[in-house]
């Protein structure tokens, strides 16, 4: 029971922190939504008995910080391309292999690719993604595997903590 309460508290503070709005209506609806999500996760069996959401905060913050830097760098690259100040677009598609064992971390990896401007996860099929990139270098960077290694490190930390 305590893990569900801690999960709800974590979700609630995330919701409030991201919204930045504190009107009574939004505070009440966010509370109702968080309770609903925690109940749904419990019903689906996605919360393990030993789940401790706060033990995963530091690895996630480190990953999100790294991803934010990558997003900013890619934004600058795409803007330069669009404005004609950088290298011209060389669109390409390729299959990218994934190393993650859990669906959660494969989803995180695919979404991280899509969140990074200039790359888009077109199709997820087993342990690989079909990715479209604005530049061939974007595909090469994904094939190099830095993002995959970082998601795999999270996967190892998540394993056993989330059912």
PyMOL commands that set and color helices and strands:
alter all, ss='L'
color gray80, all
select helices_A, chain A and resi 2-19+24-43+53-82+103-115+136-144+146-158
alter helices_A, ss='H'
color red, helices_A
select strands_A, chain A and resi 92-97+119-125+128-133
alter strands_A, ss='S'
color yellow, strands_A
deselect
rebuild
show_as cartoon
